[in-house]
């Protein structure tokens, strides 16, 4: 059975050990009966070829363009910090916050 990282993370340590027992690549999960969940989960993901963090798909917006704009704003933020311009700093931080929220609002579950 194919698992996702999220599914494995929800399982108990006993369930993870049962899965590890049936893994073909035993070297990756060597000593699975002694490992705790914190160490067994990444080893199991490696053995099963599962990415250890989830990628979220963004739909409905141009994420690369927004990320490029955010990089520009971070440079402006650094300049504002250096020049002690609090009004510009506040404006740039608000723009960054708005763009970040825009990306998060379009993440597909």
Backbone as a chain_set.jsonl record, in Angstrom:
{"seq": "XXXXXXXXXXXXXXXXXXXXXXXXXXXXXXXXXXXXXXXXXXXXXXXXXXXXXXXXXXXXXXXXXXXXXXXXXXXXXXXXXXXXXXXXXXXXXXXXXXXXXXXXXXXXX", "coords": {"N": [[0.843, -1.187, 0.0], [0.525, 2.225, -0.805], [1.706, 5.008, 0.941], [1.268, 8.32, 2.294], [3.19, 11.063, 3.592], [1.735, 12.455, 5.516], [-0.235, 10.576, 6.249], [1.38, 8.583, 7.413], [2.422, 10.004, 9.551], [0.231, 10.293, 11.187], [-0.141, 7.782, 12.208], [0.299, 5.322, 14.844], [3.167, 4.416, 16.876], [3.411, 1.648, 16.982], [1.958, 0.837, 14.722], [3.573, 1.969, 12.763], [5.9, 0.475, 13.127], [4.985, -2.034, 12.323], [4.571, -1.542, 9.62], [7.204, -1.005, 8.902], [8.302, -3.495, 9.284], [7.44, -4.894, 7.077], [8.768, -3.702, 4.971], [10.697, -3.72, 2.002], [13.318, -2.748, 1.669], [15.28, -3.224, 4.031], [17.593, -2.196, 5.152], [17.351, 0.573, 5.34], [15.56, 0.93, 7.407], [16.744, -0.244, 9.559], [16.892, -1.702, 12.736], [14.368, -0.945, 13.506], [12.593, -1.717, 15.518], [13.572, -0.652, 17.814], [13.582, 2.037, 17.464], [12.259, 5.315, 18.109], [9.25, 7.208, 17.352], [9.966, 9.67, 16.273], [12.415, 9.166, 15.026], [11.931, 6.923, 13.5], [9.974, 7.604, 11.607], [11.2, 9.394, 9.565], [13.082, 7.534, 8.572], [11.471, 5.495, 7.602], [10.073, 6.876, 5.633], [12.181, 7.397, 3.889], [12.855, 4.793, 3.119], [10.534, 4.027, 1.798], [10.419, 5.862, -0.193], [9.148, 8.333, 0.083], [8.395, 11.778, 0.139], [9.532, 13.843, 2.746], [8.29, 16.163, 3.571], [5.361, 18.07, 3.049], [4.134, 19.302, -0.026], [2.402, 22.079, -1.08], [-0.065, 22.825, -3.384], [-0.574, 25.737, -5.243], [-3.279, 27.507, -6.462], [-4.901, 29.536, -8.906], [-3.494, 31.946, -8.755], [-0.496, 33.784, -9.676], [2.098, 32.469, -8.495], [5.024, 32.489, -8.737], [5.476, 35.144, -9.641], [4.504, 36.643, -7.512], [6.246, 35.82, -5.508], [8.637, 36.876, -6.537], [8.085, 39.599, -6.329], [7.956, 39.744, -3.563], [10.62, 39.247, -2.895], [11.803, 41.597, -3.86], [10.556, 43.438, -2.162], [11.629, 42.634, 0.29], [14.247, 43.473, -0.008], [13.806, 46.222, -0.107], [12.834, 46.512, 2.468], [15.133, 45.969, 3.973], [16.679, 48.189, 3.245], [15.098, 50.22, 4.325], [15.326, 49.611, 7.02], [18.045, 50.092, 7.418], [18.153, 52.824, 6.925], [16.567, 53.801, 8.888], [13.892, 54.469, 8.423], [10.86, 54.552, 9.434], [8.217, 54.786, 8.486], [8.335, 53.906, 5.814], [9.235, 51.342, 6.321], [7.088, 50.207, 7.725], [5.128, 50.268, 5.722], [6.249, 48.548, 3.779], [6.407, 46.153, 5.213], [3.672, 45.659, 5.634], [2.859, 45.241, 2.984], [4.318, 42.936, 2.366], [3.149, 41.177, 4.194], [0.506, 41.13, 3.24], [0.876, 39.967, 0.692], [1.866, 37.471, 1.43], [-0.344, 36.422, 2.795], [-2.081, 36.303, 0.667], [-0.973, 34.28, -0.939], [-1.215, 32.104, 0.822], [-3.971, 31.945, 1.014], [-4.702, 30.84, -1.363], [-3.839, 28.245, -1.402], [-4.198, 24.89, -2.187], [-5.864, 22.363, -0.454]], "CA": [[0.0, 0.0, 0.0], [1.286, 3.472, -0.875], [1.375, 5.936, 2.019], [1.773, 9.684, 2.213], [3.844, 11.475, 4.834], [0.7, 12.829, 6.48], [-0.836, 9.333, 6.744], [2.336, 7.932, 8.311], [2.572, 10.813, 10.755], [-0.956, 10.075, 12.013], [-0.138, 6.42, 12.747], [0.986, 5.099, 16.114], [4.497, 3.817, 16.736], [3.227, 0.221, 16.701], [1.567, 0.714, 13.321], [4.767, 2.282, 11.962], [6.806, -0.677, 13.225], [4.408, -3.085, 11.481], [4.871, -1.155, 8.234], [8.647, -1.168, 8.728], [8.584, -4.932, 9.228], [7.144, -5.357, 5.725], [9.511, -2.935, 3.972], [11.693, -4.505, 1.272], [14.647, -2.18, 1.927], [15.434, -3.319, 5.479], [18.74, -1.398, 5.605], [16.91, 1.934, 5.645], [14.832, 0.927, 8.679], [17.441, -1.178, 10.436], [16.67, -1.412, 14.146], [13.079, -0.252, 13.625], [11.885, -2.067, 16.755], [14.134, 0.141, 18.9], [13.473, 3.463, 17.144], [11.034, 6.011, 18.484], [8.528, 7.731, 16.185], [10.727, 10.789, 15.714], [13.489, 8.647, 14.174], [11.404, 5.903, 12.596], [9.213, 8.226, 10.528], [12.056, 9.746, 8.415], [13.696, 6.328, 8.007], [10.428, 4.817, 6.85], [9.843, 7.677, 4.427], [13.318, 7.173, 2.996], [12.749, 3.435, 2.593], [9.375, 3.942, 0.905], [10.545, 6.873, -1.246], [8.145, 9.369, 0.31], [8.947, 13.086, 0.487], [9.279, 14.024, 4.171], [7.467, 17.336, 3.844], [4.279, 18.179, 2.089], [4.129, 20.445, -0.932], [1.042, 22.548, -1.285], [-0.278, 23.4, -4.706], [-1.244, 27.03, -5.238], [-4.091, 27.644, -7.672], [-5.622, 30.784, -9.092], [-2.625, 33.121, -8.735], [0.835, 33.588, -10.246], [2.969, 32.405, -7.322], [6.393, 32.975, -8.994], [5.488, 36.61, -9.726], [4.333, 37.155, -6.154], [7.509, 35.563, -4.797], [9.613, 37.85, -7.038], [7.718, 40.878, -5.71], [8.326, 39.64, -2.151], [12.079, 39.407, -2.818], [12.057, 43.041, -4.009], [10.114, 44.1, -0.937], [12.593, 42.341, 1.364], [15.383, 44.38, -0.224], [13.347, 47.541, 0.332], [12.746, 46.455, 3.93], [16.498, 46.104, 4.486], [17.068, 49.59, 3.048], [14.344, 51.009, 5.303], [15.928, 49.353, 8.329], [19.347, 50.767, 7.456], [17.963, 54.275, 6.943], [15.683, 54.109, 10.025], [12.661, 55.06, 7.894], [9.804, 53.714, 10.009], [7.021, 54.815, 7.642], [8.584, 53.006, 4.685], [9.334, 50.0, 6.879], [5.724, 49.755, 8.014], [4.468, 50.056, 4.441], [6.82, 47.362, 3.146], [5.985, 44.987, 5.998], [2.259, 45.419, 5.35], [2.775, 44.662, 1.646], [4.799, 41.557, 2.483], [2.121, 40.429, 4.898], [-0.625, 40.966, 2.328], [1.248, 38.993, -0.34], [1.955, 36.168, 2.079], [-1.709, 35.978, 3.039], [-2.667, 36.001, -0.639], [-0.482, 32.951, -1.315], [-1.804, 31.116, 1.724], [-5.401, 31.829, 0.734], [-4.897, 30.073, -2.603], [-3.255, 26.907, -1.289], [-5.178, 23.815, -2.279], [-5.612, 21.374, 0.605]], "C": [[0.883, 1.243, 0.0], [0.781, 4.425, 0.209], [1.869, 7.332, 1.671], [2.413, 10.011, 3.559], [2.805, 11.779, 5.911], [0.037, 11.583, 7.083], [0.086, 8.633, 7.732], [2.462, 8.687, 9.627], [1.405, 10.598, 11.717], [-0.953, 8.704, 12.692], [0.616, 6.348, 14.074], [2.338, 4.452, 15.846], [4.391, 2.324, 16.414], [2.836, -0.011, 15.244], [2.756, 0.993, 12.409], [5.754, 1.117, 11.977], [6.301, -1.848, 12.395], [4.696, -2.799, 10.005], [6.352, -1.385, 7.952], [9.038, -2.634, 8.608], [8.398, -5.461, 7.806], [7.899, -4.636, 4.625], [10.584, -3.811, 3.33], [13.116, -4.044, 1.588], [14.878, -2.119, 3.44], [16.613, -2.494, 6.007], [18.322, 0.002, 6.029], [16.207, 2.02, 6.994], [15.456, -0.057, 9.664], [17.258, -0.754, 11.898], [15.345, -0.732, 14.403], [12.365, -0.542, 14.94], [12.384, -1.247, 17.943], [13.968, 1.652, 18.679], [12.18, 4.054, 17.689], [10.442, 6.647, 17.226], [9.3, 8.84, 15.484], [11.812, 10.318, 14.755], [12.984, 7.636, 13.148], [10.694, 6.518, 11.39], [10.097, 8.654, 9.346], [12.711, 8.523, 7.761], [12.698, 5.574, 7.141], [10.113, 5.561, 5.555], [10.952, 7.471, 3.41], [13.218, 5.8, 2.333], [11.616, 3.303, 1.58], [9.422, 4.959, -0.229], [9.5, 7.965, -1.15], [8.857, 10.655, 0.696], [8.573, 13.392, 1.935], [8.573, 15.325, 4.524], [6.461, 17.485, 2.716], [4.435, 19.439, 1.243], [2.678, 20.829, -1.171], [0.941, 23.21, -2.647], [-1.053, 24.703, -4.578], [-1.989, 27.174, -6.553], [-4.739, 29.025, -7.711], [-4.774, 32.046, -9.06], [-1.29, 32.764, -9.378], [1.855, 33.624, -9.107], [4.396, 32.882, -7.614], [6.488, 34.498, -9.067], [5.353, 37.229, -8.34], [5.607, 36.973, -5.354], [8.592, 36.54, -5.243], [9.353, 39.222, -6.415], [8.121, 40.885, -4.234], [9.843, 39.789, -1.968], [12.471, 40.879, -2.944], [11.706, 43.784, -2.723], [11.063, 43.829, 0.236], [13.841, 43.218, 1.234], [15.022, 45.788, 0.234], [13.255, 47.604, 1.851], [14.123, 46.633, 4.564], [16.992, 47.543, 4.362], [16.375, 50.476, 4.084], [14.909, 50.818, 6.709], [17.244, 50.101, 8.484], [19.178, 52.284, 7.607], [17.045, 54.735, 8.08], [14.416, 54.844, 9.582], [11.472, 54.196, 8.326], [8.538, 53.687, 9.158], [7.166, 53.862, 6.455], [8.626, 51.557, 5.168], [7.947, 49.414, 7.143], [4.988, 49.425, 6.724], [4.949, 48.76, 3.772], [6.389, 46.102, 3.893], [4.52, 44.645, 5.748], [2.084, 44.771, 3.973], [3.222, 43.204, 1.659], [3.734, 40.677, 3.14], [0.936, 40.129, 3.978], [-0.326, 39.916, 1.258], [1.327, 37.58, 0.233], [0.564, 35.594, 2.319], [-2.401, 35.599, 1.723], [-2.244, 34.606, -1.106], [-1.168, 31.888, -0.466], [-3.29, 30.914, 1.466], [-5.685, 30.963, -0.5], [-4.263, 28.694, -2.568], [-4.362, 25.881, -1.32], [-4.86, 22.768, -1.202], [-5.265, 20.007, 0.077]], "O": [[1.876, 1.303, 0.725], [-0.424, 4.618, 0.368], [2.776, 7.5, 0.856], [2.193, 9.309, 4.546], [2.974, 11.407, 7.072], [-0.223, 11.538, 8.285], [-0.364, 8.145, 8.768], [2.594, 8.079, 10.689], [1.574, 10.709, 12.931], [-1.691, 8.492, 13.655], [1.454, 7.196, 14.38], [2.617, 4.0, 14.736], [5.201, 1.798, 15.651], [3.325, -0.943, 14.606], [2.926, 0.322, 11.39], [6.372, 0.809, 10.958], [7.103, -2.584, 11.819], [5.024, -3.706, 9.241], [6.716, -1.897, 6.894], [9.994, -2.973, 7.91], [9.112, -6.368, 7.38], [7.691, -4.931, 3.448], [11.29, -4.55, 4.018], [14.014, -4.869, 1.755], [14.688, -1.069, 4.055], [16.631, -2.13, 7.182], [18.88, 0.557, 6.975], [16.25, 3.059, 7.653], [14.762, -0.632, 10.502], [17.447, 0.412, 12.244], [15.194, -0.021, 15.396], [11.609, 0.298, 15.428], [11.702, -1.155, 18.963], [14.187, 2.446, 19.594], [11.144, 3.39, 17.729], [11.062, 6.625, 16.163], [9.29, 8.938, 14.257], [12.101, 10.999, 13.771], [13.546, 7.51, 12.059], [10.804, 6.004, 10.277], [9.775, 8.308, 8.21], [12.874, 8.481, 6.542], [13.046, 5.073, 6.072], [9.911, 4.944, 4.509], [10.693, 7.38, 2.21], [13.466, 5.661, 1.136], [11.729, 2.548, 0.614], [8.577, 4.935, -1.124], [9.018, 8.468, -2.165], [9.804, 10.637, 1.482], [7.416, 13.22, 2.319], [8.285, 15.557, 5.698], [6.701, 17.072, 1.581], [4.819, 20.498, 1.74], [1.835, 19.973, -1.436], [1.765, 24.05, -3.01], [-2.069, 24.764, -3.886], [-1.415, 26.991, -7.626], [-5.077, 29.599, -6.676], [-5.296, 33.131, -9.318], [-0.99, 31.591, -9.598], [2.407, 34.678, -8.792], [4.948, 33.626, -6.803], [7.471, 35.08, -8.607], [6.011, 38.223, -8.032], [6.008, 37.864, -4.605], [9.388, 36.991, -4.419], [10.288, 39.921, -6.022], [8.572, 41.906, -3.715], [10.294, 40.39, -0.993], [13.355, 41.356, -2.233], [12.457, 44.641, -2.258], [11.273, 44.701, 1.079], [14.416, 43.649, 2.233], [15.822, 46.466, 0.879], [13.564, 48.633, 2.452], [14.274, 47.345, 5.557], [17.648, 48.056, 5.268], [16.994, 51.376, 4.652], [14.961, 51.764, 7.495], [17.529, 50.672, 9.537], [19.944, 52.942, 8.312], [16.777, 55.929, 8.215], [13.929, 55.732, 10.281], [11.127, 53.224, 7.654], [7.853, 52.665, 9.112], [6.246, 53.11, 6.131], [8.115, 50.657, 4.502], [7.68, 48.258, 6.816], [4.299, 48.408, 6.646], [4.144, 47.978, 3.265], [6.044, 45.097, 3.271], [4.164, 43.469, 5.659], [1.266, 43.866, 3.808], [2.59, 42.346, 1.044], [3.463, 39.567, 2.683], [0.431, 39.006, 3.948], [-1.173, 39.077, 0.952], [0.904, 36.616, -0.405], [0.326, 34.411, 2.073], [-3.213, 34.675, 1.689], [-3.067, 33.842, -1.611], [-1.647, 30.883, -0.992], [-3.811, 29.819, 1.68], [-6.781, 30.424, -0.651], [-4.161, 28.038, -3.604], [-5.341, 25.979, -0.581], [-3.713, 22.343, -1.065], [-5.031, 19.085, 0.858]]}, "num_chains": 1, "name": "protein.A"}
